[in-house]
Structures are given as structure tokens and as C-alpha cells.
């Protein structure tokens, strides 16, 4: 073959290689969709990530410099203060999250503790939205004291959604978080204030949350008009595959602020699924929470360990928050059951679907384990 022919052949081979490479790049994450065909059970190596996404703008919290902190009353065990003639008290012990990770069961323990005034008020939910008021003014308006407030009894509040950062808006091209639960809580924090966060294997939590919401048949659920039988494994797999692909593309392009911290994810074709999925991205949410609440004030509970020995787990939690330890027999057995409110038990989920979610959450688990200094948060 002549030199000219060899050169032409090499050129054609090079062009072909470039076209193949370009085609493969355009098909990145295509195996997410291919998982709909049951022969594919894992993403390829190039489709996994070593660490969570840090692309995009950071979160800037709106300053509360003009807001004063209360002078708390020494005679009360909880953060209580007087505004004119009214005494307002916040909770010293709070369960901050996350939904579908054993929070209802833990709330039962506290609500039935003789040394605790049980309060299950949600401080920061949509029916009592945070405003431009200062934290103490907001609390004076929205918090009601327990019926039988005692100076030496602890006030407990179960607020599983309080670890979730939201109310994000755009202002001058900077991502502004107008208000966060953590900002408000920091204004009522005592040296003795303690918080609890319970977490569950992320894929299991997300699946449980989806089917719990569906079981409730709520009108806010876009799938409420389907029967549970119609939400079969292939249907569920399809919407999860689409969601993983969409969120992954969003995170790579815009970062965690835009894709996980917005009140309503705008880069996702199924916002309902995106909201449910982001709650299991624990490390991203906790990074924002820990900007205001010191880590040493928080007890991190792993639901899987809690489920194995509920009573021993509660003993450790009671000691951490500083209230007397009680045994299960001291609590009405009708009030405390093994993992309250488990949701829809028989979930039509393919192994491929669970594997897909586990791989999506893996980089967040790695970061969480680093943040908390314990490999148990890898859920291996």
C-alpha cells in the first residue's frame, strides 16, 4: 500500500475512533435507562462518583445581625424568656430528622417520659412559615407553651423536617437562604440544649417515604390516582431511573445548591420524586445545619442499630440529652411499639432499582462518614 493510502487509512481510523468516543460521551448515564432492561444491574465505572458535587454557587444565609438574643430565665430548665408580660419557652431537646427513619417511634418514648413535657409541634413547616421577623419574634407568635409548663421539666419537640434546609431564593445572582431552621434554633440554644438526628440507609428511606406518601393517597402526590397494585416494580423503576439520571445531570451542571437545597427543584421533570430523593442526601443537608448547631450537641442515631436494640439505644440517647433513663416497661406498651408507623410494608421494588439508588447515594455516604468520623455511615 502506498504512503498516501496508509495515511488515508490512518485518518479514517482516527475519525472513526473520535466518532465512537463522542458517541460514548453523549451516552453517559445511558445505563441508567438501560436498567429498565433487567439484564443490566450496575452502572459502569465511569458513571460512579468519588465525592458529592460541589459545582455552582454556595449558600449565603441572610444576616440576622439586627436580631437580639433573649436573656433566658435561670429558673427554667428550658430556654424561656419574657416578652413584655408573656413568658415564651422553646424546647431544650429536639428531634430534628429525618422522616421515615424511626422518628415516630422515638417521639413516643419522649412523649411518655415522666420527666419530659412532650411536644410534637413542627416548628418550621409550611403551615407556620418563617418570615422576615427575627427568630424570637417569630417564636413568640408561633410557639405555645405546654399546657402544664414546669420550670424543671424538659420540653421536647419532635420536628423530623427541621434538619432540611429550604426557603431558597435568588437575589442578585447569589443564592440566598432567607431563613433556615438551624438559624432560628441557634437563637434559643442553651449550653445544655441537645438535638437528635436519626438516619436510615438512604435508598431504604427514600423507598419507604415514597410508598408511605402514596399509601396516604394525598392530593399533593402526583401518583395518588394510581392504586398500589398499579405502582408496580417496572413503573417504580422507570420513574427512579429517570430521576437518578436527571438529578445526576443537574448536580454535575449546577451543583448541590441548585439541585438539592431549593425548596422546589426546578431542574427536574418530577419535582415530587426529587424532593423525596434529596432528603437522603444527608451530608449535604447536615453541612448546612452544622453551620449553626455544633456537632457535639447532636446525637446521630442509626435506625438499623436502633431497630436491633431499641431500649439500649434509648438509654444512650437519654444519657446524651441529660434526662433520666427509663425502661420500656415503664412506658405504656400500647404507646411504644417496635418502629412505629412503618408505612407500606410490601414494596414492589426490583433489586436493580435498589442498586441504582444505592449507587446514587454512595458519594454522599462517603462524605457523611468522613464528617462524622465513622464508617458505619457507609451502610456497607
NORGI-V13405 format. One record per backbone hydrogen bond with DSSP energy under -0.5 kcal/mol. NH is the residue of the N-H (numbers start at 1). CO is the residue of the C=O. Records with the same first field share a line. If there is no record, write none. Layout:
NH = CO / CO
This chain:
6 = 2
7 = 3
8 = 4
9 = 5
10 = 6
11 = 7
12 = 8
13 = 9
14 = 10
15 = 11
16 = 12
17 = 13
18 = 14
19 = 15
20 = 16
21 = 17
22 = 18
23 = 19
24 = 20
25 = 21
26 = 22
27 = 23
28 = 25
30 = 27
32 = 29
33 = 29 / 30
34 = 30
35 = 31
36 = 33
37 = 34
38 = 36
40 = 37
41 = 39
47 = 44
48 = 45
52 = 363
60 = 175
61 = 59
62 = 177
67 = 64
70 = 187
72 = 70
73 = 80
76 = 73
77 = 151
80 = 78
81 = 88
83 = 86
84 = 82
85 = 83
86 = 83
88 = 81 / 86
90 = 79
92 = 155
93 = 155
94 = 194
95 = 157
96 = 94 / 196
97 = 196
101 = 98
106 = 102
107 = 103
108 = 104
109 = 105
110 = 106
111 = 107
112 = 108
113 = 110
116 = 113
117 = 154
118 = 116
119 = 156
123 = 121
125 = 122
128 = 125
129 = 126
138 = 134
139 = 135
140 = 136
141 = 137
142 = 138
143 = 139
149 = 146
153 = 150
154 = 115
156 = 117 / 154
157 = 93
158 = 119
159 = 95 / 157
162 = 159
163 = 96
164 = 161
165 = 163
169 = 176
171 = 174
174 = 171
176 = 169 / 174
177 = 60
178 = 167 / 176
184 = 180
185 = 181
186 = 182
187 = 183 / 184
188 = 185
189 = 186
193 = 190
194 = 92
195 = 297
196 = 94
197 = 299
198 = 97
199 = 301
205 = 201
206 = 202
207 = 203
208 = 204
209 = 205
210 = 206
211 = 207
212 = 208
213 = 209
214 = 210
215 = 211
216 = 212
217 = 213 / 214
218 = 213
221 = 218
222 = 220
224 = 221
226 = 223
230 = 227
231 = 227
232 = 230
236 = 232
237 = 233
238 = 234
239 = 235
240 = 236
241 = 237
242 = 238
243 = 239
244 = 240
245 = 241
246 = 242
247 = 243
248 = 244
249 = 245
250 = 246
251 = 247
252 = 248
253 = 249
254 = 250
255 = 250 / 251
256 = 53
259 = 255
260 = 256
261 = 256 / 257
273 = 270
274 = 270
275 = 271
276 = 272
277 = 273
278 = 274
279 = 275
280 = 277
281 = 278
282 = 280
284 = 281
285 = 281
286 = 282
287 = 283
288 = 284
289 = 285
290 = 286
291 = 288
292 = 289
293 = 289
294 = 292
297 = 294
298 = 295
299 = 195
300 = 298
301 = 197 / 299
303 = 199 / 301
305 = 302
306 = 302
307 = 303
308 = 304
309 = 305
313 = 309
314 = 310
315 = 311
316 = 312
317 = 313
318 = 314
319 = 315
320 = 316
321 = 317
322 = 318
323 = 318
330 = 327
331 = 328
335 = 332
336 = 332
337 = 335
339 = 337
347 = 345
349 = 347
354 = 350
355 = 351
356 = 352
357 = 353
358 = 354
359 = 355
360 = 356
361 = 357
362 = 358
363 = 359
364 = 361
365 = 361
366 = 362
367 = 363
368 = 364
369 = 365
370 = 366
371 = 367
372 = 368
373 = 369
374 = 369
377 = 374
378 = 375
379 = 376
